[in-house]
Structure formats: C-alpha cells, structure tokens
Amino acid sequence: MRGRSTEPEAEVLIVGAGIAGLVLALELHDAGIGCRVYEAVPEVAAVGVGINLLPHATRILHQLGLGEPLDEVGVLTREAVFFNRFGQLIYREPAGRHAGYPYPQYSIHRGDLQAVLLRAVRERLGSDAVVLDHRCVRVEPDDTGVTAWFRSSARDAELPAVRARAVVACDGIHSAIRKQFHPHEGAPRYSGINMWRGVTVGAPFLSGASMVRAGWIDQGKLVAYPIRNLPGGDQLLNWVAEIRTPHHRQRDWNRRGRLEDFIGAFEDWHFDWLDVPAMMRASETVLEYPMVDQDPLDRWTFGRVTLLGDAAHPMVPRGSNGAGQAILDARALRRHLAADRDDPATALRAYEAERLPATSQVVLTNRTAPPDLIIHEVWRRTGDRPFDSIENVIKPEELAQISQRYKEVAGYSAEAVRSESL
C-alpha cells in the first residue's frame, strides 16, 4: 500500500502530545504497554494560560510519580471563594488537601504542566518517544492493526505511514480522527458566553492560593487564581473574563483578543483584595475564546481506534474539569488495555463503555449546573444588587449542596477520591 511504513509496528500509537496524550503515554509505559506519541507541531512550546487540576486527577499524577515536579511549578490551591461584582463574599470552601482530600488541587500554567509531562515521557520512554512535526490526517483500522497517515506541518509534505496495533486520538478540539469517523457532526454548540484570558505578574491576593469566581456573565464574571510563585514574593496571576455575547469567532485557544472588547464591564471592580481592571491591563497578551462544546457522541471506538480527552468530549471550560476528565480517560484506557492486551478492539470498547457515559454527564452538567451556579443564584435572587447579609439571600447549606452536587457528577467528591486512593 502506498506510504505503508516498513518499520516494526508500535503497540499503541498516540496522536497528540498535549496533556491527554502525554498522560496516556506515562500510563501505558507504567503498565508495560509500548507506545509512541506523534505530535503535529514542529516544536512543543509553552502556550496557553492557567488551568486547575482537581484531586481526582492529581491522584493519578501523583501515582505516576509526578507529585514533586508539580509541587515545584504549580500553586497548591487552598480555597475556592465566590463573590458578587461588588466584592461581597458569598461563599468560601477549602480545596484539595485543605478540604481533607488525600491529594492536592493545583493551579498551574498549562505550559508548565505540559513541560513536566513531556520531560517525564522522554526520561522514561526515551528521547524518541515523542515524534514532532507529524500531523495525523487519516487512520485506517483493519483486523490486525491500524495504519496512520501523516503530513509534515512545517513542510506540508506527506510523511511515511505508520502501523500500530491500536491508535488513540488525543488530538484535541480540532481532532482530524473525530472528523473522519463523524463526518456529519454538527457545528460546535455556542453557550452564548465569550471569554477573554490573560496572565499578569502581581502581588498575592486573599490567601495567596485562592481560586476566585465573582460577578455573573450578564454584567461580567471574573475567574482569577495564581498559577506560579515567583522569586521576590509576586505571583503569576491567571484571570478569565466572561460576558454574555451574541456573536463569537472560531474556537482557537491561541487567538488574540482585545482589551477594549470587555474591560468596560470591570472598570469599577476595585476591591480591597484585588484591583481587577489594573490586573487585566497589566497583561502582555489577551486571548479570546468562545465557550463552546459539542453534543456527546454515540461512540468513540471504531475497531482498533478510539478517542480520548477533548477529541472525545469537548466541554464548556467551566468547573475546572476538562484536563481532569482527560486524565481519568487515560487511567481507564490503561486499565482496559492491560486487562485485555491480546484483543485491543475489545479493550477499547470496554474503555468507551466506562468513560463515554461519565463524560457525557459532565458535558451536560457544565451547561446547566457548574460550580458557578452559586454566584448565579445570588445574582438572580438579589437582582444584581448588594446585600446586607448573604444568609438573608441564600443559606450556607444550600450553597454547599450546589458545590457538592457538581463534585459528585464530575467524580471528585472527597469520598470518591479517598476510596479510589486505597
């Protein structure tokens, strides 16, 4: 066959060296399953802004021996704090180990996390474990394996095809493999909310390890948290501005945004714990992204090919759970492949049966009842006005129930994480 590789077959070929693909490589290596990662970009760079890793995901990363390097580059989140747009405290709850979890919650720069994972993959699997400048354009499963075809991103030239016993698509929200097997899938579903993101060097606020959600999307909502401790006491602060917006442009995590498109909503957000417009203006770069997802698929697996992470279940970026669900996918797939090494197709179907319903529920919950439902309820009940006492608006027990329900759906209640760590 034209382009067919004459090299020995890989056991598992992973498409994409993002968080999902690199964690999967570490999982498979730990289980004694051979794999190689193929990445489209010619050079891996520290792109993006901040993310949160919740305890159900950090449990897996710690079990893979990554706790120490993550402690060095991330911030161990101490608390989640909710405010209205007037700076009034609505609700505060501890996070990670401070909430009794056996593992921490991290606030971390996406580039720092990817660097930790990439270094671990190359150290453990070998310097050639990640093959760059290989953009997967098509796969063809058959009874004995899968053929994957590639093009060079740098030269836009065809590259030799590669054979493997199985292929896992970790190629993100623009997955070519997802499009191959679901060619008639509808367009991404826009939530009606646009977001702008940036990072700023600044002084610590609140506890110095707080994750803040404030305001509401109709007048402007803020998410802010530190993602890196800097020499001298400053921190790298990650911020997200969200506003209900009727129109949006194509989803691209690295598309530049304009400060003037949203800063007006936050001009009077000068709190004793944070000057919000000053923080936003101090960012060198602003990125813009529409809050979109896609309806859950009816299947991920086609013979010896399956989807994982954002390629399988792109979700609205609310609830700090996109990367976490990809990490849970990787653990589940490792477990099924290890249990049925002689029959990859059966293993991939078992993985799909476990993870597709679970992630579908998270996708749908992120649309309707994410953790920021807490601030929506206060916004709705107060008519977007200051309050005299939060207990006259909503009881602490109700706020705690909203938070707990999301943790249970997303799989990171303290009880679930403790039971899985035994």
N, C-alpha and C positions, 0 to 999 in steps of 0.2 A: 504494500500500500504506500502511496506517495507520502513522504515525510515521516514514515514509521521509524522510530528510534531503534538502533541495533544494540543499545546499551542494555544491561540487565534491568529487569523490571524492579521498580520500587514497590515496597509493600503497600504504603499509603502515600498518595500524592496530595499535598495540602495546597490549595490555591489561595494565596493571600497571606502576607506577613504582618497583618495588624494584630490587635490584641487576641482575637479569636484564634487565628492561625498559629500564633506563637505559643499560646497556652496549650492548644491541642498537640503541637509538636512535643512539648515538655511532658504532657500526659502520656502520649504514646511511647515516648522513649522510656519513661518511668515504668511502663508496663512491658517493656521489651519488644515493642512493635516498631519495626523500621519505618521511617518516613522521611520525606524531604519536602521543603516549603518552596513554592515558586511565587515570586512577587513581581508585580508589573513595573514598579518604579525602578529606574537605574540605580538610585541611591536612597537609602532609608534616612529620612530627616525628621527632626523633632517638630512635627506640625501639630496644630490644634491648640486647645486650651485645656481647662481643667475638667476632671471627672471625679466622681465618688465611687469608691469600691466598698460595698456593703459587706457585713460579716459572713454571709453565706458564700460570697466569692473569695474573700480573703482567707477563709478556712482552707479552700483548695490551694490558693497560692502559698500559704504557709506550709501546707503538707507537701508541696513541691519544693520546699527549701528556699523560698523567696522572701521570708519574713524580714531578715536582716537588711537586704538591699532596699526593700520597700520602706522600712523604718528610716533609712538614711535619706531618701529623696522625697518622701511624702510627709504630710501632716496627719497625725493621728487625731481624727475628729473627736471632739469632746461632747458636743451637744448639737441638736437641731433646735432652732429658735424661729418663731413666727411673729411678725409684726404687721400692723396696718401701715398705710402710707404716711401716717402722721408720726410714725416712730413709736407707737404704743405697743407694749408687749402683749401678745395674745396667748402664747403657749411656749413652753420650754421643756425639752426632754433630753436626757442623756443619750449618748450614742456610743456604739462599739463597746469596748471593754468597760467604759464608764456606765454602761447600761446593763452590765452583767453578762455580756457575751464573752465566750472564750477566745474570740479573735477581734482584732480592732476594725474600725472603719477608717479608711484612708481618703483624704482629699489630696489629689495628686495631678500634676500636669500629664496630659496624655502622652506627650513626647518622653517624659521621664519614665513612665510605666513601660512604654514600648522599648525604650533603651535597656531597661532591666531585663525584660523578657528576651530581647534579641541577644543580649550578651550571654544569658543563661543557655539559650539554644545553641549558640556557636561553641560555648565551652563544653557542653555535654554531648552534643550530637556531631560536632566537628565544624570546622570553618566553612565547609561547603554545604552545610545543611540548609542554608537559605540561598536560593538561586535568584538573583536580581535580574531586572530587565526582561522578564518573561511574562507577558500579558496573555493569560489564557483566553482564547477566543471560542473554543468549542471542545466538547468531550464526546466520546463515543463508547458507551459500555457494550460489552459482549459477554459471552458465557464464561470466559476465563479472566477477564480483566477490563481495563479501561484505557483507551488511547486519548491523550490530551494534546491539543494543538496550541501553539504559542506564536506570538509575534513580538519582536523587539519594540519596546516603547521608544527607545532612543533613535532607532534607525527605521522604524516602521517597516521591518522586513520579516519575512517568515523564518521561523526557527524550527529545528528538528522536533518532531513529535516525541512524546514520552509515554511509555507503558507503565501501568501500575495495577496492582490487584484491586485497589479501590481509590476513588477520588472524593475529597471533601472540599466543597466550595465555601471558603471563608473570605470571599471577595467583596463583601460589604454591600452597601445600599444600591450600588450600580452593578450588581452581580451579572456577569455575562452568562453564567451557567444557569442561574434562576431564569433569565430571559429565554434561554434555549429551551428549557423544559416547560415554561409557562409563557409562551409567546403572545398569548391573547390577554394577559393580565391587564387589568385597568390601571390608570394613572395613579400615582401616589395620592392619598387622601389628605387634603389640607385641613388642619384643625381650625383655621381662621385666626391663628396666632403666629406672629412673626417674632423672631428673637435675634438680638444682637449680642455679641460676646466679646470680651476683652480680658486682658490681664494687666495689672498695674502694680508697681512696686510701692508699698505703703506701710504705715505702722499697723501693728496688730489691732484688731477691734474685738470688743467683748472679751471672750476667754482666750483669744488668740488661736482658737481651734474650733470656732463656731461656724455652723452652716446656717445661713440666714435665708428665709423666704419672707418677703414683705410686699404689701400692696395687693392689687389684683389687676388682671390683664386689661380691663376696660379703661382704667386710668393709668396703668403702668404697674408692672410687677417686677420685683428685683429678686435675684438669687445671688448670693455672694458668700465666698468662703476662701480661706488661704490654701494655697497648693504647694508652697515651698517656703521653708525657713531660710532666710538669707543672712550672711555674716553682718554683724552690727546690730541685729535686732529687728530689721524690717522683714517683711514677707512679700511673696508674690501673691497678689490677691486676684482671684478669678471672679468675674461678675457676668451676669446674664440679665439683659433687659427684655421683657416680654410684653407685647402690646397686641391687642386685637386689631387685625389689619385685614381688609377685604382682599387685597391682592398680594401675590408673592412671586418670586422668581425661582428658577430651578434649584433644587437642593444640591448644595456643594459645600462641604464642611469648610472649605478654604476660601470661599468667596468674600471679598472685601465689602464692608458696609460703610455707611456714612453716619457720623455722629449726629448731624442735624436732623436726621430722619426720626430720632427718638428722644434726644436729650431734653426736649421741652417738657416731656411728661415727668421728669425727675428734677427740674430746676429748683424746687423748694424742698428737696429731701435733704435738709441739713440737720442731722441728728447729733446728739452729744456723743454717740458711739461711732458715727461714720458720716462723712460728708460725701454723699453719693455722687452728685454731679462732678465734684472735683476728682473723685476716683475714676470716673468714666473718661473725663477729659485728659487724664494723665496716661491713658493707654496709647501706646505707639500704633497699634493696629486694632481695628474693629472688624469682626467677622459677622456676616449676616446669614441666617439660616431659617427657612420656614419650618414650623413644627408640623411635620407630616409623618404619616405611617402608611402601611398598606394592609388591606384586609388579610386575615390569616389564610394561608394556603390549605388546600385539602391534602397535599402530600409534599414531602421534601425529597423522597428517595426514589431513584429510578435505577433499578438493578444495583450496580456497584458504585453509584454516585449519590451523594446526599448533600444537603445544605446545612450550614451552621452559622450561628450569630446573626448579624444584620442581613446576611444573604437569605436567611430563613425567615426571620421575623423582625423586620424594621419596625421600630416603635417610636411613638412620640417621646422626645427626650424629657420626660418628667418622671420623678421618682428615683432618679439616680440608679437606674437598673438595666440600661442597655448592655454595658460591658459585663455586668454581673450575670445576666442571663446567658451570654456567650460563654462565659467561664463555666457555668453549670452545664451547658451543652457539651463542652469539651470533656468534662468529667464523665458524663453519662455515655458519650460515644466511646471513650476509652474503656469503660467497664464492659460495654456490649461487645466491642471488638476483641477484648481479651478473653471473654467468655466463649466466643464462637469464632476463633481465628481461622478455622478451615472453611467457613462459609460467610464471607464478608457481606454478601447481599442480605442474608438473614440478620446479621448483626446490625446493619444499617436500618432495616425495617423495625427492629426492636428499639433502637435509639429513637427513631421517629415516633413510635407509639408512645414512648415515655415523654418526650420533650415537646412534641407539637401541641398537644392539648394544654400543657402547663404554660408554654409561652404565649399561646393564643389568648389565654385568660389574662395574662399580664398586658398584652397589647390592648385588649378591650378595656381593662381596668384603667390603664393610663389615659384613655379617652374620657372617662367619666368620673373616676374617683381616686385620683392620685393623692399623695400626702398633702398637696397644697389645697385640697378641698377644705382644709382647716381655715385658711385665710379667705377662701371664697365664702364660706358660711358666715364669717364675721362681716365681710363686706356686704353680703346680702341682708343680714339682719340689722345692721346699723344704717343701711342706706348710704354707705361710704362716708360716714361722719365719725368724729372722735367719740369715744365712750368714756363714761365716768368710772365704770368698773367692768372688767371683762366677764365677771361672774354674773352680771345682770344681762349679758348678751348670750353667753353660752357657758355651760358648766364644764369644769375641767374633765369630768368623767366622759362627757361626750367627745371632747377633743381627743382624749386618749383612745377612745374607741375608733375614731376615724383613722388615727395613726396605726393602731393595731390591726385593723382590717386590711390595710394595704400590705403590711408586713406579712400577714398570713397568705394573701394571694401571691405575693412575689416570692415567698419561700424563705424569708429571713426573720421570722419571729425568733425570739431568743430560745424558745423551747425547741424549735426545729433545728437551729444551728447547734445547740448543745447536744441534741440526740444524735445528729449526724457526725459529731466530732468524737463520739465514744469509740 
